[in-house]
Amino acid sequence: MRIKCINCGFSCKKNGKTSAGTQRWYCNHCKSSFIYTIDNSAKQLKIFQNWLFSKQSQKVMPGKGHTFRRKSSVFWDIWPMPSKIEEQRNIVFVDGIYLSKKACILICCDEKHVLGWYLCRYEHSKAWEALLRRIREPILVVSDGGTGFKKALKKVWPKAKHQRCTFHAFCQVKKYTTSRPKTLAGFELYTLAKDLLHIESKDQAVIWITRLTNWKIKHKEFLSEMTRDESGTLRPTHERLLKAEYSLIRLVKTNTLFTYLESPFAEARNLPATNNRIEGAVNAQLRAMLRFHRGLSIERRIKAVFWWCYLHSPKPLSASEILKVMPTDKSIAKLYSDMSTKAQLEASIPTWGDAILWGDLHNYDSLPDNYWD
């Protein structure tokens, strides 16, 4: 391999070695002497990614894990961020995955790729808005009814059709009635919710809505029964059954239960009625990855999810480009330190969707230096 000068680009010749035994090179054109080093950080990043997405433990890596941890520690400082999606998708799926009590990652994907992700404390409208604004408005969006999503959808994607996952609608009813209801009304409502999973035409949807209406009329007297609690306050005797009923009635009234049958291009293709795409192909894979590498700190669990999402995005950069453009702990810390006062920092956070504060993950004053290792 011909070595070229790092200053002028001309060919160089060997010029002895340093006291450490490293080859020294000399350029006849600019009269400079230098040491040529090979940057293998991109190669090491690929090794790190392969380990992260595998079932291997660190003990099987070179040096029984010691060498691997030393060389890969720098990659835990990187925050892989999503790019803006300009091309319109017909169908997208959205959901949130919780990594701890106050750490949630909202994810949006299509039928092939992860389109975007966003870190927040919990699901709410501002966080959903921050995620949706970087993705072009689709024709149909399928969700599980996360908190604040409907409000964000109306504001950011006003023309997109909304399909509520029918399986989650069934699970909501099952939570209140259980799978073995003890009353006739509960058994019939549970059966109604279960039949929701097998509706394939508009006529079947109309029949199902009629059955739900008839159920409400049939058990009107039973549902209206009241009982006094210990404090003497009157409460519905079958409160859980009423909640199950309301969860279905609300979806019917908002026209989000059978969107997959009413969409303009519903006849042209078989539209999804459930959120199985993101639940099985994304969330399940993320949980498996975190389970294989259990013991990671909360910050590293978050970054592991970011890495998985980024490398499953439509056009991920090469390893060398990632090292050049992606933000790191150091660059983000500098950005925060450049702000004049803590009050200005706290005032700017809500515009990002009330994301987790930098201090939530980096409290250097009260934690030892090697806490995250």
C-alpha positions in Angstrom: 0.0 0.0 0.0 1.4 3.4 -1.0 1.3 5.9 1.8 0.4 9.5 0.9 1.3 12.7 2.8 -1.3 13.8 5.2 -0.5 17.5 4.3 0.0 17.6 0.5 -1.2 14.1 -0.7 2.1 13.2 -2.5 3.7 9.7 -2.1 6.0 9.2 0.8 8.9 7.0 1.7 9.9 5.3 4.9 12.0 7.3 7.3 13.0 5.0 10.1 11.0 4.2 13.2 10.1 5.9 16.5 11.4 4.8 19.9 8.2 2.7 20.2 8.9 0.9 17.0 6.2 2.7 14.9 7.1 3.3 11.2 7.9 6.9 10.4 7.2 8.4 6.9 8.8 11.3 5.0 7.4 13.5 2.2 10.0 14.9 -0.3 7.5 17.4 -1.6 6.6 19.3 1.6 9.6 18.0 3.7 7.4 16.8 6.5 7.7 13.7 8.7 4.7 11.9 10.2 3.4 8.6 11.6 0.6 6.9 9.6 -2.1 5.3 11.8 -5.0 3.2 10.6 -8.4 4.2 11.9 -10.3 1.0 12.6 -13.1 2.7 14.6 -15.7 1.9 11.9 -14.7 -1.8 12.0 -15.0 -1.8 15.8 -18.4 -0.1 15.6 -19.6 -3.0 13.4 -18.3 -5.5 15.9 -20.2 -3.7 18.6 -23.4 -3.6 16.6 -23.1 -7.3 15.7 -22.7 -8.1 19.4 -25.6 -5.9 20.4 -28.0 -7.6 18.0 -26.9 -11.1 18.9 -27.4 -13.5 21.9 -23.7 -13.5 22.7 -22.5 -12.5 26.1 -19.4 -10.3 26.6 -17.4 -13.2 28.0 -17.2 -14.9 24.5 -15.8 -11.7 22.9 -12.0 -11.2 22.5 -10.1 -11.0 25.8 -13.0 -12.6 27.7 -14.9 -9.3 27.4 -12.3 -7.0 28.8 -10.8 -6.0 25.4 -14.3 -5.7 23.9 -15.6 -3.4 26.7 -12.5 -1.2 26.3 -12.8 -0.8 22.6 -16.6 -0.5 22.5 -17.1 1.9 25.4 -16.8 4.9 23.1 -19.8 3.7 21.1 -22.1 3.9 24.1 -21.6 7.7 24.0 -23.3 7.9 20.6 -27.0 8.8 20.2 -28.3 7.4 16.9 -31.0 9.8 15.8 -33.7 9.4 13.1 -33.7 11.3 9.8 -36.7 13.2 8.5 -39.1 11.1 6.4 -40.1 13.0 3.2 -41.7 10.1 1.3 -45.3 9.4 2.0 -46.3 5.9 3.3 -49.8 4.4 2.9 -49.9 2.7 6.3 -47.8 3.4 9.4 -48.0 1.8 12.9 -47.2 3.6 16.2 -46.6 2.4 19.7 -44.6 3.1 22.8 -42.3 0.8 24.7 -41.4 1.4 28.4 -37.9 0.7 29.5 -38.5 1.9 33.1 -41.1 3.7 35.1 -40.2 7.1 33.7 -38.5 6.2 30.4 -40.6 5.5 27.3 -39.6 5.4 23.6 -42.3 6.1 21.1 -41.8 4.3 17.8 -43.3 4.7 14.3 -42.8 2.1 11.5 -44.2 1.1 8.2 -44.5 -2.4 6.9 -40.7 -2.7 6.3 -38.7 -0.1 8.3 -38.7 2.0 11.5 -39.4 5.6 10.5 -38.9 7.4 13.7 -38.4 7.1 17.5 -38.6 9.6 20.4 -37.6 9.4 24.0 -40.0 10.8 26.7 -41.0 10.1 30.3 -44.5 8.8 29.4 -47.0 8.8 26.5 -48.6 12.2 26.0 -49.6 14.5 23.2 -46.5 16.7 23.1 -44.2 13.7 22.8 -46.4 12.2 20.1 -46.3 15.5 18.2 -42.5 15.6 18.4 -42.4 12.1 16.8 -45.0 12.7 14.1 -43.7 16.0 12.9 -40.5 14.4 11.4 -42.6 12.0 9.3 -44.7 12.8 6.3 -48.4 12.4 6.9 -49.6 8.9 5.8 -53.0 7.8 4.6 -53.7 5.3 7.4 -52.2 5.1 10.9 -52.8 2.1 13.3 -52.4 2.6 17.0 -53.2 0.9 20.3 -54.9 4.0 21.8 -51.9 5.4 23.6 -52.4 8.4 25.9 -52.4 11.7 24.0 -52.0 10.2 20.5 -55.5 11.2 19.2 -54.8 14.8 20.1 -51.4 14.8 18.5 -52.8 13.0 15.4 -55.5 15.7 14.9 -52.9 18.5 15.2 -50.0 17.1 13.1 -51.7 14.6 10.7 -55.3 16.0 10.4 -56.0 14.2 7.1 -54.7 10.7 8.1 -57.3 8.0 8.8 -57.0 6.4 12.3 -57.5 2.7 12.9 -57.7 1.6 16.5 -56.1 -1.8 17.0 -59.0 -4.3 17.4 -56.9 -6.7 19.4 -56.1 -4.0 22.0 -59.8 -3.1 22.0 -60.6 -6.7 22.8 -57.9 -6.8 25.6 -59.4 -3.7 27.1 -62.8 -5.5 27.5 -61.1 -8.7 28.7 -59.3 -6.7 31.4 -62.7 -5.7 33.0 -64.7 -8.9 32.3 -61.9 -11.5 32.6 -61.8 -14.5 30.3 -64.4 -16.2 32.5 -67.2 -13.7 33.3 -69.5 -14.7 36.1 -72.6 -12.9 34.8 -74.6 -13.3 31.6 -74.1 -9.7 30.6 -70.3 -10.1 31.1 -70.2 -13.3 29.1 -72.2 -11.8 26.2 -70.0 -8.6 26.1 -66.8 -10.7 26.2 -68.1 -12.8 23.3 -68.9 -9.6 21.4 -65.4 -8.2 21.9 -63.9 -11.6 20.9 -66.0 -11.6 17.7 -64.5 -8.2 16.9 -61.3 -10.0 15.8 -63.1 -11.8 12.9 -64.9 -9.0 11.1 -64.0 -8.8 7.5 -66.7 -6.8 5.7 -68.9 -3.7 6.2 -72.0 -5.9 6.6 -70.4 -7.8 9.4 -69.4 -4.5 11.1 -73.0 -3.3 10.9 -74.3 -6.5 12.4 -71.7 -6.3 15.2 -72.7 -2.7 16.1 -76.4 -3.8 16.2 -75.5 -6.6 18.5 -73.7 -4.2 20.8 -76.7 -1.9 20.8 -79.1 -4.7 21.6 -76.9 -5.9 24.4 -77.1 -2.5 26.0 -80.9 -2.4 25.7 -81.2 -6.0 27.0 -79.1 -5.5 30.1 -80.2 -1.8 30.8 -81.8 -2.6 34.1 -79.0 -4.9 35.2 -76.4 -2.2 34.4 -78.3 0.5 36.2 -78.1 -1.3 39.6 -76.5 0.8 42.3 -74.7 -0.2 45.6 -73.5 1.9 48.6 -69.9 1.7 49.4 -68.3 1.8 52.9 -68.5 5.6 52.9 -72.2 5.5 52.0 -71.8 6.8 48.4 -73.9 5.2 45.7 -71.8 3.6 43.0 -72.7 1.3 40.1 -72.8 -2.3 41.1 -71.3 -3.4 37.8 -68.8 -0.6 37.4 -66.2 -2.7 35.6 -68.8 -4.0 33.1 -69.8 -0.4 32.4 -66.2 0.6 31.8 -65.8 -2.3 29.3 -69.0 -1.3 27.5 -67.8 2.4 27.3 -64.5 1.4 25.8 -66.3 -0.1 22.8 -69.0 2.5 22.5 -66.4 5.3 22.4 -64.6 3.6 19.6 -67.8 3.2 17.6 -68.7 6.8 18.1 -65.3 8.1 17.0 -65.3 5.9 13.9 -61.9 4.4 14.6 -62.9 0.8 15.1 -63.7 -0.1 11.4 -61.5 2.3 9.5 -59.8 -0.7 7.8 -63.1 -1.4 6.1 -64.0 2.2 5.2 -60.7 3.6 3.9 -60.8 4.8 0.2 -58.3 2.0 -0.8 -59.7 -0.7 1.5 -61.0 -2.7 -1.4 -57.7 -2.5 -3.3 -55.8 -4.2 -0.5 -56.2 -6.1 2.8 -55.7 -3.3 5.4 -54.5 -4.2 8.9 -57.0 -4.0 11.8 -54.4 -4.6 14.4 -51.0 -3.3 15.6 -49.3 -6.7 15.2 -46.7 -5.3 12.8 -45.0 -3.1 15.4 -45.8 -5.4 18.3 -44.2 -8.4 16.8 -41.6 -7.2 14.4 -40.3 -4.2 16.5 -41.3 -4.3 20.2 -40.8 -8.0 20.6 -37.3 -7.8 19.0 -36.4 -4.9 21.2 -37.5 -6.8 24.4 -35.5 -9.9 23.2 -32.4 -7.8 22.7 -32.6 -6.2 26.1 -33.3 -9.6 27.7 -30.2 -11.1 26.1 -28.1 -8.2 27.4 -29.9 -7.8 30.8 -28.0 -5.8 33.3 -27.4 -2.7 31.2 -28.0 0.7 32.8 -31.1 2.6 31.9 -29.1 4.9 29.6 -27.5 2.0 27.8 -30.9 0.3 27.4 -32.2 3.5 25.8 -29.2 3.7 23.4 -29.5 0.0 22.6 -33.1 0.6 21.4 -31.9 3.7 19.4 -29.2 1.6 17.7 -31.7 -1.1 16.8 -34.2 1.4 15.4 -31.6 3.3 13.5 -30.1 0.3 11.7 -33.7 -0.8 10.8 -34.5 2.6 9.4 -34.9 3.1 5.6 -31.4 4.5 4.8 -29.0 4.1 7.7 -25.5 5.7 7.2 -22.4 3.6 7.0 -20.4 3.0 10.2 -17.8 5.7 9.3 -20.5 8.3 8.6 -22.3 7.5 11.8 -19.1 8.3 13.8 -18.9 11.7 12.0 -22.4 13.0 12.2 -24.2 11.4 15.2 -24.4 13.4 18.4 -22.5 12.1 21.5 -22.7 12.6 25.2 -19.9 15.1 25.0 -21.5 17.2 22.2 -24.9 17.2 23.9 -23.3 18.1 27.3 -21.6 21.1 25.6 -24.9 22.2 24.1 -26.5 22.2 27.5 -23.6 24.0 29.1 -23.7 26.7 26.5 -27.2 27.8 27.8 -26.9 30.7 30.2 -29.0 29.5 33.1 -30.8 26.4 34.3 -34.1 28.2 34.0 -33.7 28.7 30.3 -32.9 25.0 29.9 -36.0 23.9 31.8 -38.1 26.4 29.7 -36.9 24.9 26.4 -37.6 21.2 27.3 -41.4 21.3 26.7 -40.8 22.3 23.1 -39.1 18.9 22.6 -42.1 17.0 23.9 -41.1 17.0 27.6 -38.3 14.6 27.0 -36.2 13.1 29.7 -33.8 15.7 31.1 -30.1 15.3 30.5 -29.7 15.4 34.3 -32.0 12.4 34.7 -29.3 10.3 33.0 -26.1 12.2 33.9 -26.0 13.3 37.5 -22.3 13.5 37.9 -22.4 15.4 41.2 -23.9 12.6 43.2 -22.8 9.5 41.3 -19.3 8.0 41.0 -17.4 8.3 37.7 -17.8 4.7 36.8 -21.5 4.5 37.6 -22.6 3.8 34.0 -20.0 1.2 33.4 
